[in-house]
Amino acid sequence: MREFTVEADGGSRGNPGPAGYGAVVIDAESGETLAEAAEYIGVATNNVAEYKGLVAGLKAAHALDPAAQVHVRMDSKLVVEQMSGRWKIKHPDMKPLAAEAARVLPAAQVTYEWIPREKNKHADRLANEAMDAGKRGEQWSPSASTAELDRPARAGRSAAGVGAPAGPPGDAAAGAAKARAAMAGAGSAGTPASGVSAVSGVSAVSGTAAGAEADVRAARSVAAGAGASEAVTAAPPVGWGASADLGVPATFVLLRHGETPLTPQKRFSGSGGSNPSLSDIGREQAVRVAAALAARGTVQAVVSSPLLRCQETARTVAARLGLDVHLEEGLREADFGDWEGLTFAEVRERQPDELNAWLASADVAPPGGESFAEVTTRVEAAREKLLAAYAGRTVLLVTHVTPIKTLVRLALGAPPESLFRMELSAASLSAVAYYGDGNASVRLLNDTAHLR
């Protein structure tokens, strides 16, 4: 039975941003490169590109020998752990890609190993070449690739125990590059596909001629050395301490709006009330939090509840950061119905039974208002929408007590009654990071240091 090693990688310049993947199939016995695959995939996240690289590598191995044993090596801890079954796949973008990868070959034929990035240079270079091609408005061409030239000769498992091929170092790599160029100019017979090439005597999967222009690009690429394709595959982590293993998370920095005239009186102030503006104290709080966030320098976008007190707070911060304010209806406060403008004590006196029922169940709404269960549904929908729009970025969400507590509760997996066990001061900061595997991490709650 033949044994292949598949090395795969993917990256995004912006996360999400222009993305591409690369994959290489290697003969485990000889260390010989058998096939390469690369493609520019448009705007996507690092994790999506990595999964697509895995799928392409497995498909290339399957095309060579569907009965082969395949050992996958990747520098993505997320993909390796999820495909090995040790981490649960929760993110909706990852599930179909993981399922597609699992269908290429029987699970018994595939094993996975995490490797450091420096040991995955061949696939990394292919991914960067694909992104470079996309920047030029083209797709990756095997004839223009220099990825094989980047790697040291691989040690095979020959019977004599000698791993390196005969001849001066680099000869095998140079020969592979020449084979690519020859195949690209060979016309319709045996010409490699735009995204997959085969070298060292293995037939290409399918494809079209690369043409003379690709040969010119190949010559320029070799003459220029590393050139543009030395660009780092993934952007460095942003936000408040990203995890390298899980990729760059989307980080929601949660800012409760500044004080209004109703805040010190502790009156119910939701979506159905008077929609108050900030007080003088609230405006000063907005200035202070703007200064604190500007000093941290991590916020890349500002999204606000449509209610006036949030918009005022958001505009003050956004002006300091040089950003625009985007409104999100799902971030508005709960509608407290008949209780709007009343204090807790006043509600207790006027509607004690209704208040007790509301405190006892998230499914119970104030008369004429909105239940916490309904708010949760709305906030969850807004969260998913914003995660899709701002994957891998740090976003300031200017919102209210109930939406912030709901996001924190959901991140912790806490029950609804936890909403009554969190304190959120006016103009306080909290933060939740969302990872590609669907998990979340609460990083901050009710920080008011910037107000002191």
QUIDA-V901695 format. One record per helix or strand of 3 or more residues. SS is the DSSP state (A for helix, B for strand). FROM is the first residue (numbers start at 1). LEN is the number of residues. If there is no record, write none. Layout:
{{SS & FROM & LEN} {SS & FROM & LEN}}
//
This chain:
{{B & 3 & 11} {B & 17 & 11} {B & 33 & 12} {A & 46 & 19} {B & 69 & 6} {A & 77 & 7} {A & 92 & 13} {A & 107 & 3} {B & 110 & 5} {A & 117 & 3} {A & 121 & 15} {A & 142 & 3} {A & 147 & 4} {A & 171 & 14} {B & 196 & 3} {A & 211 & 14} {A & 227 & 4} {B & 250 & 7} {A & 280 & 17} {B & 301 & 4} {A & 308 & 14} {B & 325 & 3} {A & 329 & 3} {A & 337 & 3} {A & 344 & 7} {A & 352 & 9} {A & 372 & 18} {B & 394 & 6} {A & 401 & 12} {A & 416 & 6} {B & 429 & 6} {B & 440 & 8} {A & 449 & 3}}
//
